Amino acid sequence: MYFGIGFFALLTALLAGAAIGHLLGLSAGVGAYLTALILALIGWLAGRRARHQGHSR
């Protein structure tokens, strides 16, 4: 169930990024790519933060 919710949230974010990119004059592919890149960066930062908090305990 949580996998489905997460997949739906990811798909919604990618489609929203494609639409926003299209509104800004970019192609839908570039907007989706930038959104995926930003989401990956956020995930990397969250993982890094969680890993550092685990070492300080």
C-alpha distance matrix in Angstrom:
0.0 3.8 5.4 5.3 6.5 8.8 10.0 10.8 12.6 14.4 15.5 16.7 18.6 20.2 21.3 22.6 24.5 26.0 27.1 28.6 30.3 31.7 33.1 34.7 36.5 34.3 32.8 29.2 28.7 30.3 28.3 25.0 26.4 27.5 24.2 22.5 25.4 25.0 21.3 22.2 25.0 23.0 20.6 23.7 25.4 22.5 22.4 26.2 26.4 24.0 26.1 29.3 28.2 27.5 31.0 32.8 31.6
3.8 0.0 3.8 5.4 5.1 6.1 8.5 9.8 10.5 12.2 14.1 15.2 16.4 18.3 19.9 20.9 22.4 24.3 25.6 26.7 28.3 30.1 31.4 32.7 34.6 32.4 31.2 27.7 27.1 28.3 26.2 23.0 24.2 25.0 21.6 19.9 22.5 21.9 18.1 19.0 21.6 19.4 17.0 20.2 21.7 18.7 18.8 22.5 22.6 20.3 22.5 25.7 24.7 24.1 27.6 29.3 28.4
5.4 3.8 0.0 3.8 5.5 5.1 6.0 8.5 9.8 10.5 12.1 14.0 15.3 16.4 18.2 19.8 21.0 22.5 24.2 25.5 26.7 28.5 30.2 31.4 32.9 30.5 29.0 25.5 24.5 25.9 24.2 20.8 21.8 23.0 19.8 17.7 20.5 20.4 16.7 17.2 20.2 18.6 16.0 19.0 21.1 18.6 18.3 22.0 22.7 20.7 22.5 25.8 25.4 24.7 28.0 30.1 29.5
5.3 5.4 3.8 0.0 3.8 5.4 5.1 6.1 8.6 9.8 10.4 12.1 14.1 15.3 16.3 18.1 19.8 21.0 22.4 24.1 25.5 26.8 28.5 30.1 31.6 29.4 27.7 24.0 23.5 25.2 23.3 19.9 21.5 22.9 19.6 18.0 21.2 21.1 17.5 18.7 21.8 20.2 18.1 21.3 23.3 21.0 21.1 24.8 25.4 23.7 25.7 28.9 28.4 28.1 31.4 33.3 32.7
6.5 5.1 5.5 3.8 0.0 3.8 5.5 5.1 6.2 8.6 9.9 10.5 12.3 14.3 15.3 16.3 18.3 20.0 21.0 22.3 24.1 25.6 26.8 28.4 30.3 28.4 27.1 23.5 23.3 24.7 22.3 19.3 21.1 21.9 18.3 17.2 20.3 19.6 16.0 17.7 20.5 18.3 16.7 20.2 21.7 19.2 19.9 23.6 23.7 22.1 24.6 27.5 26.7 26.8 30.2 31.7 31.3
8.8 6.1 5.1 5.4 3.8 0.0 3.8 5.4 5.1 6.1 8.5 9.8 10.5 12.3 14.2 15.2 16.4 18.4 19.9 20.9 22.3 24.3 25.7 26.8 28.6 26.4 25.3 21.9 21.3 22.3 20.1 17.0 18.3 19.0 15.6 14.1 16.9 16.3 12.6 14.0 16.8 14.9 13.0 16.5 18.2 15.9 16.5 20.2 20.6 19.2 21.6 24.5 24.1 24.2 27.5 29.1 29.0
10.0 8.5 6.0 5.1 5.5 3.8 0.0 3.8 5.4 5.1 6.1 8.5 9.9 10.6 12.2 14.1 15.3 16.5 18.3 19.8 20.9 22.5 24.3 25.6 27.0 24.7 23.1 19.5 18.8 20.3 18.5 15.0 16.5 17.9 14.7 13.0 16.2 16.4 12.9 14.2 17.5 16.2 14.5 17.7 19.9 18.2 18.6 22.1 23.0 21.9 23.9 26.9 26.9 27.0 30.0 31.9 32.0
10.8 9.8 8.5 6.1 5.1 5.4 3.8 0.0 3.8 5.5 5.1 6.0 8.5 9.9 10.5 12.0 14.1 15.3 16.4 18.1 19.7 21.0 22.4 24.2 25.8 23.8 22.3 18.6 18.6 20.3 18.0 14.9 17.1 18.2 14.8 14.0 17.5 17.2 14.1 16.2 19.1 17.6 16.5 20.0 21.7 20.0 21.0 24.4 25.0 24.1 26.4 29.2 29.0 29.3 32.5 34.1 34.1
12.6 10.5 9.8 8.6 6.2 5.1 5.4 3.8 0.0 3.8 5.5 5.1 6.1 8.6 9.9 10.4 12.2 14.2 15.3 16.2 18.1 19.8 20.9 22.3 24.3 22.5 21.6 18.1 18.2 19.2 16.5 13.8 15.9 16.2 12.6 12.2 15.4 14.4 11.3 13.8 16.4 14.4 13.8 17.5 18.8 17.1 18.6 21.8 22.0 21.5 24.1 26.5 26.3 27.0 30.2 31.5 31.7
14.4 12.2 10.5 9.8 8.6 6.1 5.1 5.5 3.8 0.0 3.8 5.4 5.1 6.2 8.6 9.8 10.5 12.4 14.3 15.3 16.3 18.3 20.0 21.0 22.6 20.3 19.2 15.9 15.3 16.3 14.0 10.9 12.6 13.3 9.8 8.8 12.1 11.8 8.7 10.9 13.8 12.6 11.9 15.3 17.1 16.0 17.1 20.2 21.1 20.8 23.0 25.5 25.8 26.5 29.3 31.0 31.6
15.5 14.1 12.1 10.4 9.9 8.5 6.1 5.1 5.5 3.8 0.0 3.8 5.5 5.1 6.2 8.5 9.8 10.6 12.3 14.2 15.2 16.5 18.4 19.9 21.2 18.9 17.3 13.7 13.5 15.2 13.1 9.8 12.3 13.7 10.6 9.9 13.6 13.8 11.4 13.5 16.6 15.9 15.4 18.6 20.5 19.7 20.8 23.8 24.7 24.6 26.6 29.2 29.6 30.2 33.0 34.7 35.3
16.7 15.2 14.0 12.1 10.5 9.8 8.5 6.0 5.1 5.4 3.8 0.0 3.8 5.5 5.2 6.0 8.5 9.8 10.5 12.1 14.0 15.2 16.5 18.3 20.0 18.3 17.3 13.7 14.4 15.8 12.9 10.5 13.5 14.1 10.7 11.3 14.8 14.1 12.1 15.0 17.4 16.2 16.4 19.8 21.1 20.2 21.9 24.8 25.3 25.3 27.8 30.0 30.1 31.1 34.0 35.4 35.9
18.6 16.4 15.3 14.1 12.3 10.5 9.9 8.5 6.1 5.1 5.5 3.8 0.0 3.8 5.5 5.1 6.1 8.6 9.8 10.4 12.0 14.1 15.2 16.3 18.3 16.5 16.0 12.8 13.2 13.7 10.6 8.5 11.1 11.0 7.3 8.4 11.6 10.5 8.7 12.0 14.0 12.9 13.7 16.9 18.0 17.5 19.4 22.0 22.5 22.9 25.4 27.4 27.7 29.0 31.7 32.9 33.8
20.2 18.3 16.4 15.3 14.3 12.3 10.6 9.9 8.6 6.2 5.1 5.5 3.8 0.0 3.8 5.4 5.0 6.2 8.7 9.9 10.4 12.3 14.3 15.2 16.5 14.2 13.1 9.7 9.7 10.6 8.1 5.2 8.0 8.9 6.0 6.6 10.1 10.3 9.1 11.7 14.1 14.0 14.6 17.3 18.9 19.0 20.5 23.0 24.0 24.6 26.6 28.7 29.5 30.6 33.1 34.6 35.7
21.3 19.9 18.2 16.3 15.3 14.2 12.2 10.5 9.9 8.6 6.2 5.2 5.5 3.8 0.0 3.8 5.4 5.0 6.2 8.6 9.7 10.5 12.4 14.2 15.4 13.6 12.2 8.5 9.7 11.3 8.6 6.7 10.3 11.3 8.8 10.2 13.5 13.6 12.7 15.4 17.7 17.5 18.2 21.1 22.5 22.5 24.2 26.6 27.5 28.0 30.2 32.3 32.8 34.1 36.6 38.1 39.0
22.6 20.9 19.8 18.1 16.3 15.2 14.1 12.0 10.4 9.8 8.5 6.0 5.1 5.4 3.8 0.0 3.8 5.4 5.1 6.1 8.4 9.7 10.6 12.3 14.3 13.1 12.8 9.7 11.6 12.1 8.6 8.0 11.5 11.2 8.5 11.0 13.7 12.8 12.4 15.7 17.3 16.6 18.0 20.9 21.7 21.7 23.9 26.2 26.6 27.4 29.9 31.6 32.0 33.6 36.2 37.2 38.3
24.5 22.4 21.0 19.8 18.3 16.4 15.3 14.1 12.2 10.5 9.8 8.5 6.1 5.0 5.4 3.8 0.0 3.8 5.4 5.1 5.9 8.4 9.8 10.4 12.3 10.6 10.6 8.0 9.3 8.9 5.3 5.2 8.3 7.5 5.3 8.4 10.7 10.0 10.5 13.5 14.8 14.7 16.5 18.9 19.8 20.4 22.5 24.4 25.1 26.4 28.5 30.1 30.9 32.6 34.8 36.0 37.4
26.0 24.3 22.5 21.0 20.0 18.4 16.5 15.3 14.2 12.4 10.6 9.8 8.6 6.2 5.0 5.4 3.8 0.0 3.8 5.5 5.0 6.1 8.7 9.9 10.6 8.6 7.6 4.5 6.5 7.2 4.3 4.5 8.1 8.6 7.7 10.0 12.4 12.7 13.3 15.8 17.4 17.9 19.4 21.6 22.9 23.6 25.4 27.3 28.3 29.5 31.5 33.2 34.1 35.7 37.9 39.2 40.6
27.1 25.6 24.2 22.4 21.0 19.9 18.3 16.4 15.3 14.3 12.3 10.5 9.8 8.7 6.2 5.1 5.4 3.8 0.0 3.8 5.4 5.0 6.3 8.7 10.0 9.3 9.0 6.5 9.6 10.3 7.2 8.3 11.8 11.7 10.5 13.3 15.6 15.2 15.8 18.8 20.1 20.1 21.9 24.3 25.2 25.7 27.9 29.8 30.4 31.6 33.9 35.4 36.1 37.8 40.2 41.3 42.6
28.6 26.7 25.5 24.1 22.3 20.9 19.8 18.1 16.2 15.3 14.2 12.1 10.4 9.9 8.6 6.1 5.1 5.5 3.8 0.0 3.8 5.4 5.0 6.3 8.8 8.6 9.7 8.3 11.1 10.3 6.8 9.0 11.8 10.5 9.6 13.1 14.6 13.6 14.9 18.0 18.6 18.6 20.9 23.1 23.5 24.3 26.8 28.3 28.8 30.3 32.6 33.8 34.5 36.6 38.7 39.6 41.1
30.3 28.3 26.7 25.5 24.1 22.3 20.9 19.7 18.1 16.3 15.2 14.0 12.0 10.4 9.7 8.4 5.9 5.0 5.4 3.8 0.0 3.8 5.4 5.1 6.4 5.0 6.5 6.0 8.4 7.0 4.2 7.5 9.6 8.6 9.0 12.2 13.3 13.1 14.9 17.4 18.1 18.8 21.0 22.8 23.5 24.8 27.0 28.3 29.1 30.9 32.8 34.0 35.1 37.1 39.0 40.0 41.8
31.7 30.1 28.5 26.8 25.6 24.3 22.5 21.0 19.8 18.3 16.5 15.2 14.1 12.3 10.5 9.7 8.4 6.1 5.0 5.4 3.8 0.0 3.8 5.4 5.1 5.0 5.4 5.4 8.9 8.6 6.9 9.6 12.1 11.9 12.3 15.2 16.6 16.7 18.2 20.7 21.6 22.3 24.4 26.3 27.1 28.3 30.4 31.9 32.7 34.4 36.3 37.6 38.7 40.5 42.5 43.6 45.3
33.1 31.4 30.2 28.5 26.8 25.7 24.3 22.4 20.9 20.0 18.4 16.5 15.2 14.3 12.4 10.6 9.8 8.7 6.3 5.0 5.4 3.8 0.0 3.8 5.4 7.3 9.0 9.2 12.5 11.8 9.5 12.4 14.9 13.9 14.0 17.3 18.5 17.9 19.6 22.4 22.9 23.2 25.6 27.6 28.0 29.0 31.5 32.8 33.3 35.1 37.3 38.4 39.2 41.3 43.3 44.1 45.8
34.7 32.7 31.4 30.1 28.4 26.8 25.6 24.2 22.3 21.0 19.9 18.3 16.3 15.2 14.2 12.3 10.4 9.9 8.7 6.3 5.1 5.4 3.8 0.0 3.8 5.7 8.8 10.0 12.6 10.8 8.9 12.5 14.1 12.5 13.4 16.8 17.2 16.6 18.9 21.5 21.5 22.1 24.8 26.4 26.6 28.1 30.6 31.5 32.1 34.2 36.2 37.0 38.0 40.3 42.1 42.8 44.8
36.5 34.6 32.9 31.6 30.3 28.6 27.0 25.8 24.3 22.6 21.2 20.0 18.3 16.5 15.4 14.3 12.3 10.6 10.0 8.8 6.4 5.1 5.4 3.8 0.0 3.8 6.7 9.1 11.6 10.1 9.5 13.0 14.4 13.5 15.0 18.0 18.4 18.6 20.9 23.1 23.3 24.4 26.9 28.3 28.8 30.5 32.7 33.6 34.5 36.6 38.4 39.3 40.6 42.7 44.4 45.4 47.4
34.3 32.4 30.5 29.4 28.4 26.4 24.7 23.8 22.5 20.3 18.9 18.3 16.5 14.2 13.6 13.1 10.6 8.6 9.3 8.6 5.0 5.0 7.3 5.7 3.8 0.0 3.8 6.5 8.1 6.3 6.5 10.0 10.9 10.4 12.4 14.9 15.4 16.1 18.4 20.2 20.7 22.1 24.3 25.5 26.5 28.2 30.1 31.1 32.3 34.3 35.8 37.0 38.5 40.4 42.0 43.2 45.2
32.8 31.2 29.0 27.7 27.1 25.3 23.1 22.3 21.6 19.2 17.3 17.3 16.0 13.1 12.2 12.8 10.6 7.6 9.0 9.7 6.5 5.4 9.0 8.8 6.7 3.8 0.0 3.8 5.4 5.3 6.4 8.7 9.9 10.8 12.5 14.4 15.4 16.8 18.5 20.1 21.3 22.8 24.5 25.8 27.2 28.8 30.4 31.7 33.1 34.8 36.2 37.7 39.2 40.8 42.5 44.0 45.9
29.2 27.7 25.5 24.0 23.5 21.9 19.5 18.6 18.1 15.9 13.7 13.7 12.8 9.7 8.5 9.7 8.0 4.5 6.5 8.3 6.0 5.4 9.2 10.0 9.1 6.5 3.8 0.0 3.8 5.5 5.1 6.1 8.5 10.0 10.5 12.2 14.2 15.3 16.4 18.2 19.9 21.1 22.4 24.2 25.7 26.9 28.4 30.1 31.5 32.8 34.4 36.1 37.4 38.8 40.8 42.4 44.0
28.7 27.1 24.5 23.5 23.3 21.3 18.8 18.6 18.2 15.3 13.5 14.4 13.2 9.7 9.7 11.6 9.3 6.5 9.6 11.1 8.4 8.9 12.5 12.6 11.6 8.1 5.4 3.8 0.0 3.8 5.4 5.1 6.0 8.6 9.8 10.4 12.1 14.2 15.2 16.3 18.2 19.9 20.9 22.3 24.2 25.6 26.7 28.3 30.1 31.3 32.6 34.5 36.0 37.2 39.0 40.8 42.5
30.3 28.3 25.9 25.2 24.7 22.3 20.3 20.3 19.2 16.3 15.2 15.8 13.7 10.6 11.3 12.1 8.9 7.2 10.3 10.3 7.0 8.6 11.8 10.8 10.1 6.3 5.3 5.5 3.8 0.0 3.8 5.5 5.0 6.1 8.5 9.8 10.4 12.2 14.1 15.1 16.3 18.3 19.8 20.8 22.4 24.2 25.5 26.7 28.4 30.1 31.3 32.8 34.5 36.0 37.6 39.2 41.1
28.3 26.2 24.2 23.3 22.3 20.1 18.5 18.0 16.5 14.0 13.1 12.9 10.6 8.1 8.6 8.6 5.3 4.3 7.2 6.8 4.2 6.9 9.5 8.9 9.5 6.5 6.4 5.1 5.4 3.8 0.0 3.8 5.4 5.2 6.2 8.6 9.8 10.6 12.3 14.2 15.3 16.5 18.3 19.9 21.1 22.5 24.3 25.6 26.9 28.5 30.1 31.6 33.0 34.6 36.5 37.8 39.6
25.0 23.0 20.8 19.9 19.3 17.0 15.0 14.9 13.8 10.9 9.8 10.5 8.5 5.2 6.7 8.0 5.2 4.5 8.3 9.0 7.5 9.6 12.4 12.5 13.0 10.0 8.7 6.1 5.1 5.5 3.8 0.0 3.8 5.5 5.0 6.1 8.5 9.9 10.4 12.2 14.1 15.2 16.3 18.2 19.9 20.9 22.3 24.1 25.6 26.8 28.3 30.2 31.5 32.8 34.8 36.4 38.0
26.4 24.2 21.8 21.5 21.1 18.3 16.5 17.1 15.9 12.6 12.3 13.5 11.1 8.0 10.3 11.5 8.3 8.1 11.8 11.8 9.6 12.1 14.9 14.1 14.4 10.9 9.9 8.5 6.0 5.0 5.4 3.8 0.0 3.8 5.4 5.1 6.1 8.6 9.9 10.5 12.3 14.3 15.2 16.3 18.3 19.9 20.9 22.3 24.2 25.6 26.7 28.5 30.2 31.5 33.1 34.9 36.7
27.5 25.0 23.0 22.9 21.9 19.0 17.9 18.2 16.2 13.3 13.7 14.1 11.0 8.9 11.3 11.2 7.5 8.6 11.7 10.5 8.6 11.9 13.9 12.5 13.5 10.4 10.8 10.0 8.6 6.1 5.2 5.5 3.8 0.0 3.8 5.4 5.0 6.1 8.6 9.8 10.4 12.3 14.1 15.1 16.4 18.3 19.8 20.9 22.4 24.2 25.5 26.9 28.5 30.2 31.8 33.2 35.2
24.2 21.6 19.8 19.6 18.3 15.6 14.7 14.8 12.6 9.8 10.6 10.7 7.3 6.0 8.8 8.5 5.3 7.7 10.5 9.6 9.0 12.3 14.0 13.4 15.0 12.4 12.5 10.5 9.8 8.5 6.2 5.0 5.4 3.8 0.0 3.8 5.4 5.1 6.1 8.5 9.8 10.5 12.2 14.1 15.3 16.4 18.2 19.8 21.0 22.4 24.2 25.7 26.9 28.5 30.5 31.9 33.5
22.5 19.9 17.7 18.0 17.2 14.1 13.0 14.0 12.2 8.8 9.9 11.3 8.4 6.6 10.2 11.0 8.4 10.0 13.3 13.1 12.2 15.2 17.3 16.8 18.0 14.9 14.4 12.2 10.4 9.8 8.6 6.1 5.1 5.4 3.8 0.0 3.8 5.5 5.1 6.1 8.5 9.8 10.4 12.1 14.2 15.2 16.3 18.1 19.8 20.9 22.2 24.2 25.6 26.8 28.7 30.5 32.1
25.4 22.5 20.5 21.2 20.3 16.9 16.2 17.5 15.4 12.1 13.6 14.8 11.6 10.1 13.5 13.7 10.7 12.4 15.6 14.6 13.3 16.6 18.5 17.2 18.4 15.4 15.4 14.2 12.1 10.4 9.8 8.5 6.1 5.0 5.4 3.8 0.0 3.8 5.5 5.1 6.2 8.7 9.9 10.5 12.3 14.2 15.3 16.3 18.3 19.9 20.9 22.5 24.3 25.7 27.2 28.9 30.9
25.0 21.9 20.4 21.1 19.6 16.3 16.4 17.2 14.4 11.8 13.8 14.1 10.5 10.3 13.6 12.8 10.0 12.7 15.2 13.6 13.1 16.7 17.9 16.6 18.6 16.1 16.8 15.3 14.2 12.2 10.6 9.9 8.6 6.1 5.1 5.5 3.8 0.0 3.8 5.4 5.0 6.2 8.6 9.8 10.5 12.2 14.2 15.2 16.4 18.3 19.8 21.1 22.5 24.3 26.0 27.3 29.2
21.3 18.1 16.7 17.5 16.0 12.6 12.9 14.1 11.3 8.7 11.4 12.1 8.7 9.1 12.7 12.4 10.5 13.3 15.8 14.9 14.9 18.2 19.6 18.9 20.9 18.4 18.5 16.4 15.2 14.1 12.3 10.4 9.9 8.6 6.1 5.1 5.5 3.8 0.0 3.8 5.4 5.1 6.2 8.6 9.9 10.5 12.2 14.1 15.3 16.4 18.2 20.0 21.1 22.5 24.6 26.1 27.6
22.2 19.0 17.2 18.7 17.7 14.0 14.2 16.2 13.8 10.9 13.5 15.0 12.0 11.7 15.4 15.7 13.5 15.8 18.8 18.0 17.4 20.7 22.4 21.5 23.1 20.2 20.1 18.2 16.3 15.1 14.2 12.2 10.5 9.8 8.5 6.1 5.1 5.4 3.8 0.0 3.8 5.4 5.0 6.1 8.6 9.8 10.4 12.1 14.1 15.2 16.3 18.3 19.9 21.0 22.7 24.6 26.3
25.0 21.6 20.2 21.8 20.5 16.8 17.5 19.1 16.4 13.8 16.6 17.4 14.0 14.1 17.7 17.3 14.8 17.4 20.1 18.6 18.1 21.6 22.9 21.5 23.3 20.7 21.3 19.9 18.2 16.3 15.3 14.1 12.3 10.4 9.8 8.5 6.2 5.0 5.4 3.8 0.0 3.8 5.4 5.0 6.1 8.5 9.8 10.4 12.2 14.2 15.2 16.5 18.3 19.9 21.3 22.9 24.9
23.0 19.4 18.6 20.2 18.3 14.9 16.2 17.6 14.4 12.6 15.9 16.2 12.9 14.0 17.5 16.6 14.7 17.9 20.1 18.6 18.8 22.3 23.2 22.1 24.4 22.1 22.8 21.1 19.9 18.3 16.5 15.2 14.3 12.3 10.5 9.8 8.7 6.2 5.1 5.4 3.8 0.0 3.8 5.5 5.2 6.1 8.6 9.8 10.5 12.2 14.1 15.4 16.5 18.3 20.2 21.4 23.1
20.6 17.0 16.0 18.1 16.7 13.0 14.5 16.5 13.8 11.9 15.4 16.4 13.7 14.6 18.2 18.0 16.5 19.4 21.9 20.9 21.0 24.4 25.6 24.8 26.9 24.3 24.5 22.4 20.9 19.8 18.3 16.3 15.2 14.1 12.2 10.4 9.9 8.6 6.2 5.0 5.4 3.8 0.0 3.8 5.5 5.1 6.1 8.5 9.8 10.5 12.1 14.2 15.3 16.4 18.6 20.3 21.7
23.7 20.2 19.0 21.3 20.2 16.5 17.7 20.0 17.5 15.3 18.6 19.8 16.9 17.3 21.1 20.9 18.9 21.6 24.3 23.1 22.8 26.3 27.6 26.4 28.3 25.5 25.8 24.2 22.3 20.8 19.9 18.2 16.3 15.1 14.1 12.1 10.5 9.8 8.6 6.1 5.0 5.5 3.8 0.0 3.8 5.5 5.1 6.0 8.5 9.9 10.5 12.3 14.2 15.3 16.8 18.7 20.6
25.4 21.7 21.1 23.3 21.7 18.2 19.9 21.7 18.8 17.1 20.5 21.1 18.0 18.9 22.5 21.7 19.8 22.9 25.2 23.5 23.5 27.1 28.0 26.6 28.8 26.5 27.2 25.7 24.2 22.4 21.1 19.9 18.3 16.4 15.3 14.2 12.3 10.5 9.9 8.6 6.1 5.2 5.5 3.8 0.0 3.8 5.4 5.0 6.1 8.5 9.8 10.6 12.2 14.2 15.6 16.8 19.0
22.5 18.7 18.6 21.0 19.2 15.9 18.2 20.0 17.1 16.0 19.7 20.2 17.5 19.0 22.5 21.7 20.4 23.6 25.7 24.3 24.8 28.3 29.0 28.1 30.5 28.2 28.8 26.9 25.6 24.2 22.5 20.9 19.9 18.3 16.4 15.2 14.2 12.2 10.5 9.8 8.5 6.1 5.1 5.5 3.8 0.0 3.8 5.4 5.1 6.1 8.5 9.9 10.6 12.3 14.5 15.7 17.1
22.4 18.8 18.3 21.1 19.9 16.5 18.6 21.0 18.6 17.1 20.8 21.9 19.4 20.5 24.2 23.9 22.5 25.4 27.9 26.8 27.0 30.4 31.5 30.6 32.7 30.1 30.4 28.4 26.7 25.5 24.3 22.3 20.9 19.8 18.2 16.3 15.3 14.2 12.2 10.4 9.8 8.6 6.1 5.1 5.4 3.8 0.0 3.8 5.4 5.1 6.1 8.6 9.9 10.6 12.6 14.6 16.0
26.2 22.5 22.0 24.8 23.6 20.2 22.1 24.4 21.8 20.2 23.8 24.8 22.0 23.0 26.6 26.2 24.4 27.3 29.8 28.3 28.3 31.9 32.8 31.5 33.6 31.1 31.7 30.1 28.3 26.7 25.6 24.1 22.3 20.9 19.8 18.1 16.3 15.2 14.1 12.1 10.4 9.8 8.5 6.0 5.0 5.4 3.8 0.0 3.8 5.5 5.1 6.2 8.7 9.9 10.9 12.7 14.9
26.4 22.6 22.7 25.4 23.7 20.6 23.0 25.0 22.0 21.1 24.7 25.3 22.5 24.0 27.5 26.6 25.1 28.3 30.4 28.8 29.1 32.7 33.3 32.1 34.5 32.3 33.1 31.5 30.1 28.4 26.9 25.6 24.2 22.4 21.0 19.8 18.3 16.4 15.3 14.1 12.2 10.5 9.8 8.5 6.1 5.1 5.4 3.8 0.0 3.8 5.4 5.2 6.2 8.6 10.1 10.9 13.0
24.0 20.3 20.7 23.7 22.1 19.2 21.9 24.1 21.5 20.8 24.6 25.3 22.9 24.6 28.0 27.4 26.4 29.5 31.6 30.3 30.9 34.4 35.1 34.2 36.6 34.3 34.8 32.8 31.3 30.1 28.5 26.8 25.6 24.2 22.4 20.9 19.9 18.3 16.4 15.2 14.2 12.2 10.5 9.9 8.5 6.1 5.1 5.5 3.8 0.0 3.8 5.5 5.1 6.2 8.9 10.2 11.2
26.1 22.5 22.5 25.7 24.6 21.6 23.9 26.4 24.1 23.0 26.6 27.8 25.4 26.6 30.2 29.9 28.5 31.5 33.9 32.6 32.8 36.3 37.3 36.2 38.4 35.8 36.2 34.4 32.6 31.3 30.1 28.3 26.7 25.5 24.2 22.2 20.9 19.8 18.2 16.3 15.2 14.1 12.1 10.5 9.8 8.5 6.1 5.1 5.4 3.8 0.0 3.8 5.5 5.1 6.6 9.0 10.6
29.3 25.7 25.8 28.9 27.5 24.5 26.9 29.2 26.5 25.5 29.2 30.0 27.4 28.7 32.3 31.6 30.1 33.2 35.4 33.8 34.0 37.6 38.4 37.0 39.3 37.0 37.7 36.1 34.5 32.8 31.6 30.2 28.5 26.9 25.7 24.2 22.5 21.1 20.0 18.3 16.5 15.4 14.2 12.3 10.6 9.9 8.6 6.2 5.2 5.5 3.8 0.0 3.8 5.3 5.2 6.5 9.2
28.2 24.7 25.4 28.4 26.7 24.1 26.9 29.0 26.3 25.8 29.6 30.1 27.7 29.5 32.8 32.0 30.9 34.1 36.1 34.5 35.1 38.7 39.2 38.0 40.6 38.5 39.2 37.4 36.0 34.5 33.0 31.5 30.2 28.5 26.9 25.6 24.3 22.5 21.1 19.9 18.3 16.5 15.3 14.2 12.2 10.6 9.9 8.7 6.2 5.1 5.5 3.8 0.0 3.8 5.5 5.3 6.8
27.5 24.1 24.7 28.1 26.8 24.2 27.0 29.3 27.0 26.5 30.2 31.1 29.0 30.6 34.1 33.6 32.6 35.7 37.8 36.6 37.1 40.5 41.3 40.3 42.7 40.4 40.8 38.8 37.2 36.0 34.6 32.8 31.5 30.2 28.5 26.8 25.7 24.3 22.5 21.0 19.9 18.3 16.4 15.3 14.2 12.3 10.6 9.9 8.6 6.2 5.1 5.3 3.8 0.0 3.8 5.6 5.7
31.0 27.6 28.0 31.4 30.2 27.5 30.0 32.5 30.2 29.3 33.0 34.0 31.7 33.1 36.6 36.2 34.8 37.9 40.2 38.7 39.0 42.5 43.3 42.1 44.4 42.0 42.5 40.8 39.0 37.6 36.5 34.8 33.1 31.8 30.5 28.7 27.2 26.0 24.6 22.7 21.3 20.2 18.6 16.8 15.6 14.5 12.6 10.9 10.1 8.9 6.6 5.2 5.5 3.8 0.0 3.8 5.6
32.8 29.3 30.1 33.3 31.7 29.1 31.9 34.1 31.5 31.0 34.7 35.4 32.9 34.6 38.1 37.2 36.0 39.2 41.3 39.6 40.0 43.6 44.1 42.8 45.4 43.2 44.0 42.4 40.8 39.2 37.8 36.4 34.9 33.2 31.9 30.5 28.9 27.3 26.1 24.6 22.9 21.4 20.3 18.7 16.8 15.7 14.6 12.7 10.9 10.2 9.0 6.5 5.3 5.6 3.8 0.0 3.8
31.6 28.4 29.5 32.7 31.3 29.0 32.0 34.1 31.7 31.6 35.3 35.9 33.8 35.7 39.0 38.3 37.4 40.6 42.6 41.1 41.8 45.3 45.8 44.8 47.4 45.2 45.9 44.0 42.5 41.1 39.6 38.0 36.7 35.2 33.5 32.1 30.9 29.2 27.6 26.3 24.9 23.1 21.7 20.6 19.0 17.1 16.0 14.9 13.0 11.2 10.6 9.2 6.8 5.7 5.6 3.8 0.0
